[in-house]
Amino acid sequence: MTDVVIVEEDGFSPVNWRIFLLQGLIAVIFGLILMVWAPAVFNLISYFLGALIVIYSISIIIKGAVGVGQGSGKSRALLVILGIIGIIIGLLVLLNIEIMWLTIAVFIAIWAFISGFGDLWLGFTAEKESGWYRVLLIITGIIALAIGFFVILMPLLMDYVFVMVLGAFLFVLGIVSIITGFIVQAKLKG
């Protein structure tokens, strides 16, 4: 037996239009902040991540020292060693945030290379009937590889570009949300 659901458009009550407006305004504000102060925002994120690494590493040392999980002496010692390594990494990040920038850039480059080679592989090995699908995969693969090479050649610039693109995305998303809010408001009045 199949249940039938009937949706009456007159009975439809969308989310309050003010929520779209508020969401849009917040996105526009954060987008502008990211675009205008990209270096400061990236520094703040790097300091936050460095502090997080240190705090988490301290907790790992404590777990190893007090014997959380009651593992063998070797596993407890390993936890302490890993915690010490984590603290060193976290302090390196806090003392020189360019290390975090370079690390993030390297991960972005690795992702771009994996994605690019994956798309190229799929594009060249897909069924012959795929046509445009294969061409699009090859194009996206080439673009991803180009991004990977760009990030490897200029890693610090890429981090700034990433923050600015994220800011632009939030700005546009905010404008679209604001417009959506006004459209919902007009639909509710009409």
C-alpha positions as CSV (number, residue, x, y, z in Angstrom):
1,M,0.0,0.0,0.0
2,T,1.4,3.4,-1.0
3,D,0.8,6.5,1.1
4,V,0.1,9.6,-0.8
5,V,1.1,13.0,0.6
6,I,-0.6,16.0,-0.7
7,V,1.1,19.4,-0.2
8,E,-1.1,22.5,-0.5
9,E,0.9,25.5,-1.5
10,D,-1.5,27.9,0.4
11,G,-0.7,26.0,3.6
12,F,3.0,26.3,3.1
13,S,4.7,28.4,5.8
14,P,8.4,29.0,5.0
15,V,10.9,30.0,7.6
16,N,10.6,33.5,8.7
17,W,12.1,35.9,6.2
18,R,14.1,37.7,8.9
19,I,16.2,34.5,9.4
20,F,17.3,34.7,5.8
21,L,18.1,38.4,6.3
22,L,20.0,37.8,9.5
23,Q,21.9,34.9,8.0
24,G,22.8,37.0,4.9
25,L,24.0,40.0,7.0
26,I,26.2,37.8,9.1
27,A,27.7,36.1,6.0
28,V,28.3,39.5,4.4
29,I,30.0,40.9,7.5
30,F,32.3,37.8,7.9
31,G,32.9,37.7,4.2
32,L,34.1,41.4,4.2
33,I,36.2,40.7,7.3
34,L,37.9,37.8,5.5
35,M,38.5,39.8,2.4
36,V,39.8,43.0,4.0
37,W,41.9,41.4,6.8
38,A,42.9,38.1,5.2
39,P,46.4,38.1,6.7
40,A,45.1,38.9,10.3
41,V,42.4,36.2,10.0
42,F,44.9,33.6,8.8
43,N,47.3,34.6,11.7
44,L,44.5,34.2,14.2
45,I,43.5,30.8,12.8
46,S,47.2,29.7,12.9
47,Y,47.6,30.8,16.5
48,F,44.4,29.1,17.5
49,L,45.5,25.8,15.8
50,G,48.9,26.0,17.4
51,A,47.4,26.5,20.9
52,L,44.9,23.7,20.2
53,I,47.8,21.3,19.3
54,V,49.7,22.2,22.5
55,I,46.6,21.7,24.7
56,Y,45.7,18.4,23.1
57,S,49.2,17.2,23.3
58,I,49.3,18.0,27.1
59,S,46.1,16.0,27.5
60,I,47.8,13.1,25.7
61,I,50.8,13.3,28.1
62,I,48.4,13.3,31.0
63,K,46.6,10.2,29.7
64,G,49.9,8.4,29.3
65,A,51.2,9.5,32.7
66,V,48.1,8.5,34.7
67,G,47.5,5.3,32.6
68,V,44.1,6.0,31.0
69,G,43.0,2.7,29.6
70,Q,45.4,0.8,31.8
71,G,47.6,-0.2,28.9
72,S,51.0,-1.6,29.1
73,G,54.0,0.5,30.1
74,K,55.1,0.6,26.4
75,S,51.8,2.1,25.3
76,R,51.8,4.6,28.1
77,A,55.3,5.7,27.3
78,L,54.3,6.0,23.6
79,L,51.5,8.3,24.6
80,V,53.9,10.5,26.6
81,I,56.4,10.6,23.6
82,L,53.6,11.5,21.2
83,G,52.4,14.2,23.5
84,I,55.9,15.7,23.7
85,I,56.2,15.6,19.9
86,G,52.8,17.3,19.7
87,I,53.9,20.1,22.1
88,I,57.0,20.7,20.1
89,I,55.0,21.0,16.9
90,G,52.4,23.3,18.6
91,L,55.2,25.5,20.0
92,L,56.8,25.7,16.5
93,V,53.5,26.8,15.1
94,L,53.0,29.4,17.8
95,L,56.6,30.7,17.5
96,N,56.5,30.8,13.7
97,I,53.0,30.7,12.2
98,E,54.4,30.4,8.7
99,I,55.0,26.8,9.5
100,M,51.2,26.4,9.8
101,W,50.7,28.3,6.6
102,L,53.1,26.1,4.8
103,T,51.6,22.9,6.3
104,I,48.1,24.0,5.2
105,A,49.4,24.9,1.7
106,V,51.1,21.5,1.4
107,F,47.9,19.7,2.3
108,I,46.0,21.7,-0.2
109,A,48.6,20.9,-2.9
110,I,48.4,17.2,-2.0
111,W,44.6,17.2,-2.2
112,A,44.9,19.1,-5.6
113,F,47.3,16.5,-7.0
114,I,45.3,13.5,-5.8
115,S,42.1,15.1,-7.1
116,G,43.7,16.0,-10.4
117,F,45.3,12.6,-11.1
118,G,42.1,10.9,-10.1
119,D,40.0,13.0,-12.5
120,L,42.6,12.4,-15.3
121,W,42.6,8.7,-14.6
122,L,38.8,8.6,-14.7
123,G,38.7,10.7,-17.8
124,F,41.1,8.5,-19.7
125,T,39.7,5.2,-18.6
126,A,36.0,5.9,-18.7
127,E,33.8,4.2,-21.2
128,K,34.1,5.5,-24.7
129,E,30.3,6.3,-24.7
130,S,30.8,8.9,-21.9
131,G,31.7,11.7,-24.3
132,W,31.6,15.1,-22.7
133,Y,31.8,13.5,-19.2
134,R,35.3,12.3,-20.1
135,V,36.3,15.7,-21.5
136,L,35.1,17.5,-18.4
137,L,37.0,15.1,-16.1
138,I,40.2,15.7,-18.1
139,I,39.7,19.5,-17.9
140,T,39.0,19.4,-14.1
141,G,42.0,17.1,-13.7
142,I,44.3,19.6,-15.5
143,I,42.9,22.5,-13.5
144,A,43.4,20.6,-10.2
145,L,47.0,19.8,-11.2
146,A,47.6,23.4,-12.1
147,I,46.3,24.5,-8.7
148,G,48.6,22.0,-7.0
149,F,51.6,23.3,-8.9
150,F,50.6,26.9,-8.1
151,V,50.3,26.1,-4.4
152,I,53.7,24.4,-4.4
153,L,55.4,27.3,-6.1
154,M,53.7,30.0,-4.0
155,P,52.4,28.4,-0.8
156,L,52.1,31.5,1.3
157,L,50.3,33.5,-1.4
158,M,47.8,30.6,-1.8
159,D,46.8,30.8,1.9
160,Y,45.9,34.4,1.5
161,V,44.1,33.7,-1.7
162,F,42.2,30.9,0.0
163,V,41.0,33.2,2.8
164,M,40.0,35.9,0.4
165,V,38.1,33.4,-1.8
166,L,36.3,32.1,1.2
167,G,35.5,35.7,2.1
168,A,34.1,36.4,-1.4
169,F,32.1,33.2,-1.2
170,L,30.6,34.2,2.1
171,F,29.9,37.7,0.8
172,V,28.0,36.4,-2.3
173,L,26.2,33.7,-0.2
174,G,25.1,36.5,2.2
175,I,23.8,38.6,-0.7
176,V,21.8,35.7,-2.0
177,S,20.4,34.9,1.4
178,I,19.3,38.6,1.9
179,I,17.6,38.5,-1.5
180,T,16.0,35.2,-0.6
181,G,14.7,36.8,2.6
182,F,13.1,39.7,0.7
183,I,11.6,37.3,-1.8
184,V,10.1,35.2,1.0
185,Q,8.8,38.3,2.7
186,A,7.1,39.5,-0.6
187,K,5.6,36.0,-1.1
188,L,4.1,36.0,2.4
189,K,2.6,39.5,1.9
190,G,1.2,38.7,-1.6
